[in-house]
Amino acid sequence: MTTRKNAAEPVRLPLNQIIGGDCIEVMNALPAGSVDLIFADPPYNLQLKGDLHRPDNSKVDAVDDHWDQFSSFAVYDKFTREWLAAARRLLKPNGAIWVIGSYHNV
């Protein structure tokens, strides 16, 4: 990956690579306005203390994996706002973001 010294220079990013790491840290390390498309499947924060049901009344299974654990909704909301801000900074003016999510927290 190379970065540019001024805004007029083109940006070259790795193609066909997955960059591992904390999503916010990785996105903040990339140059602004350098990405055409972001496809995101963030944590849904489905750690349920009670039952949650779909519109058809079927029960939603809670997630207990570490990657989906937040100490409070406020912490989850802060994380969501931070990764969305980092993503927005990365997008080119005509870029797009596709976010996979659950209707439970839209």
NUKOLGU-254681 format. One record per residue (C-alpha): residue number from 1; x, y, z. Coordinates in nm, 4 decimals. Example, Ala and Ser with C-alpha at 12.3 -4.5 7.8 and 13.67 -1.06 7.14 Angstrom:
<node i="1" xx="1.2300" yy="-0.4500" zz="0.7800"/>
<node i="2" xx="1.3670" yy="-0.1060" zz="0.7140"/>
REM end
This chain:
<node i="1" xx="0.0000" yy="0.0000" zz="0.0000"/>
<node i="2" xx="0.1247" yy="0.3478" zz="-0.0781"/>
<node i="3" xx="-0.0073" yy="0.6750" zz="0.0484"/>
<node i="4" xx="-0.0158" yy="1.0076" zz="-0.1257"/>
<node i="5" xx="0.1664" yy="1.3247" zz="-0.0270"/>
<node i="6" xx="-0.0971" yy="1.5578" zz="-0.1704"/>
<node i="7" xx="-0.4628" yy="1.5287" zz="-0.2651"/>
<node i="8" xx="-0.3903" yy="1.5392" zz="-0.6396"/>
<node i="9" xx="-0.1854" yy="1.2192" zz="-0.6317"/>
<node i="10" xx="-0.3683" yy="0.8928" zz="-0.6982"/>
<node i="11" xx="-0.3918" yy="0.6477" zz="-0.4112"/>
<node i="12" xx="-0.2864" yy="0.2857" zz="-0.4529"/>
<node i="13" xx="-0.4299" yy="0.0404" zz="-0.2065"/>
<node i="14" xx="-0.3869" yy="-0.3368" zz="-0.2001"/>
<node i="15" xx="-0.6235" yy="-0.5213" zz="-0.4316"/>
<node i="16" xx="-0.7892" yy="-0.8495" zz="-0.3431"/>
<node i="17" xx="-0.6508" yy="-0.8486" zz="0.0090"/>
<node i="18" xx="-0.8099" yy="-0.8747" zz="0.3479"/>
<node i="19" xx="-0.6465" yy="-0.6420" zz="0.5966"/>
<node i="20" xx="-0.6741" yy="-0.7934" zz="0.9423"/>
<node i="21" xx="-0.7068" yy="-0.5846" zz="1.2550"/>
<node i="22" xx="-0.9382" yy="-0.3602" zz="1.4503"/>
<node i="23" xx="-1.1682" yy="-0.2099" zz="1.1875"/>
<node i="24" xx="-1.1521" yy="0.1439" zz="1.3247"/>
<node i="25" xx="-0.7720" yy="0.1413" zz="1.3589"/>
<node i="26" xx="-0.7237" yy="-0.0048" zz="1.0108"/>
<node i="27" xx="-0.9662" yy="0.2372" zz="0.8439"/>
<node i="28" xx="-0.8098" yy="0.5343" zz="1.0237"/>
<node i="29" xx="-0.4687" yy="0.4300" zz="0.8869"/>
<node i="30" xx="-0.5908" yy="0.4407" zz="0.5254"/>
<node i="31" xx="-0.6023" yy="0.7629" zz="0.3213"/>
<node i="32" xx="-0.9253" yy="0.9625" zz="0.3137"/>
<node i="33" xx="-1.1329" yy="0.9434" zz="-0.0027"/>
<node i="34" xx="-0.9552" yy="0.6316" zz="-0.1254"/>
<node i="35" xx="-1.2258" yy="0.3636" zz="-0.1297"/>
<node i="36" xx="-1.5036" yy="0.3002" zz="-0.3826"/>
<node i="37" xx="-1.7058" yy="0.0479" zz="-0.1825"/>
<node i="38" xx="-1.7225" yy="-0.0657" zz="0.1776"/>
<node i="39" xx="-1.9036" yy="-0.3903" zz="0.2576"/>
<node i="40" xx="-1.9555" yy="-0.4187" zz="0.6329"/>
<node i="41" xx="-2.1059" yy="-0.6879" zz="0.8529"/>
<node i="42" xx="-2.0623" yy="-0.5342" zz="1.1992"/>
<node i="43" xx="-2.1596" yy="-0.6897" zz="1.5323"/>
<node i="44" xx="-2.5347" yy="-0.6806" zz="1.5976"/>
<node i="45" xx="-2.5156" yy="-0.6580" zz="1.9788"/>
<node i="46" xx="-2.7673" yy="-0.9404" zz="2.0224"/>
<node i="47" xx="-2.6707" yy="-1.0237" zz="2.3801"/>
<node i="48" xx="-3.0198" yy="-1.0726" zz="2.5086"/>
<node i="49" xx="-3.1235" yy="-1.0770" zz="2.8709"/>
<node i="50" xx="-3.4835" yy="-1.1593" zz="2.7824"/>
<node i="51" xx="-3.6527" yy="-1.3054" zz="2.4791"/>
<node i="52" xx="-3.6600" yy="-1.1268" zz="2.1458"/>
<node i="53" xx="-3.9063" yy="-1.2319" zz="1.8769"/>
<node i="54" xx="-3.9294" yy="-1.1759" zz="1.5035"/>
<node i="55" xx="-4.2486" yy="-1.0373" zz="1.3463"/>
<node i="56" xx="-4.3652" yy="-1.3979" zz="1.2889"/>
<node i="57" xx="-4.3195" yy="-1.4538" zz="1.6663"/>
<node i="58" xx="-4.0273" yy="-1.6958" zz="1.6215"/>
<node i="59" xx="-3.7565" yy="-1.6544" zz="1.8857"/>
<node i="60" xx="-3.4232" yy="-1.4877" zz="1.8034"/>
<node i="61" xx="-3.1200" yy="-1.6721" zz="1.9402"/>
<node i="62" xx="-2.8810" yy="-1.4592" zz="2.1425"/>
<node i="63" xx="-2.5153" yy="-1.4353" zz="2.0467"/>
<node i="64" xx="-2.2583" yy="-1.4979" zz="2.3174"/>
<node i="65" xx="-1.9383" yy="-1.4716" zz="2.1128"/>
<node i="66" xx="-1.6754" yy="-1.2235" zz="2.2346"/>
<node i="67" xx="-1.6830" yy="-1.0163" zz="1.9136"/>
<node i="68" xx="-2.0474" yy="-0.9281" zz="1.9813"/>
<node i="69" xx="-2.0105" yy="-0.8388" zz="2.3494"/>
<node i="70" xx="-2.0498" yy="-0.4790" zz="2.4619"/>
<node i="71" xx="-2.0855" yy="-0.3639" zz="2.8223"/>
<node i="72" xx="-2.3846" yy="-0.1445" zz="2.7401"/>
<node i="73" xx="-2.5893" yy="-0.0119" zz="2.4523"/>
<node i="74" xx="-2.4040" yy="0.3209" zz="2.4925"/>
<node i="75" xx="-2.0706" yy="0.1451" zz="2.4306"/>
<node i="76" xx="-2.2160" yy="-0.0351" zz="2.1269"/>
<node i="77" xx="-2.3592" yy="0.2924" zz="1.9957"/>
<node i="78" xx="-2.0192" yy="0.4639" zz="2.0381"/>
<node i="79" xx="-1.8459" yy="0.1786" zz="1.8511"/>
<node i="80" xx="-2.1036" yy="0.1995" zz="1.5709"/>
<node i="81" xx="-2.0654" yy="0.5754" zz="1.5340"/>
<node i="82" xx="-1.6840" yy="0.5446" zz="1.5308"/>
<node i="83" xx="-1.6653" yy="0.2779" zz="1.2598"/>
<node i="84" xx="-1.9254" yy="0.4588" zz="1.0471"/>
<node i="85" xx="-1.7295" yy="0.7861" zz="1.0762"/>
<node i="86" xx="-1.4089" yy="0.6061" zz="0.9772"/>
<node i="87" xx="-1.5876" yy="0.4443" zz="0.6822"/>
<node i="88" xx="-1.7364" yy="0.7732" zz="0.5664"/>
<node i="89" xx="-1.3923" yy="0.9376" zz="0.5720"/>
<node i="90" xx="-1.2555" yy="0.6609" zz="0.3479"/>
<node i="91" xx="-1.5227" yy="0.6758" zz="0.0797"/>
<node i="92" xx="-1.4641" yy="0.8564" zz="-0.2463"/>
<node i="93" xx="-1.7264" yy="1.1248" zz="-0.3284"/>
<node i="94" xx="-1.9248" yy="0.8729" zz="-0.5361"/>
<node i="95" xx="-1.8436" yy="0.5760" zz="-0.3109"/>
<node i="96" xx="-2.0990" yy="0.3449" zz="-0.1526"/>
<node i="97" xx="-2.1346" yy="0.1510" zz="0.1695"/>
<node i="98" xx="-2.3300" yy="-0.1725" zz="0.2053"/>
<node i="99" xx="-2.4034" yy="-0.2710" zz="0.5642"/>
<node i="100" xx="-2.5401" yy="-0.6092" zz="0.6633"/>
<node i="101" xx="-2.7526" yy="-0.5795" zz="0.9734"/>
<node i="102" xx="-3.0415" yy="-0.6978" zz="1.1774"/>
<node i="103" xx="-3.3680" yy="-0.5118" zz="1.1981"/>
<node i="104" xx="-3.3351" yy="-0.5320" zz="1.5780"/>
<node i="105" xx="-3.1011" yy="-0.2327" zz="1.5950"/>
<node i="106" xx="-3.1620" yy="-0.0400" zz="1.2753"/>
REM end
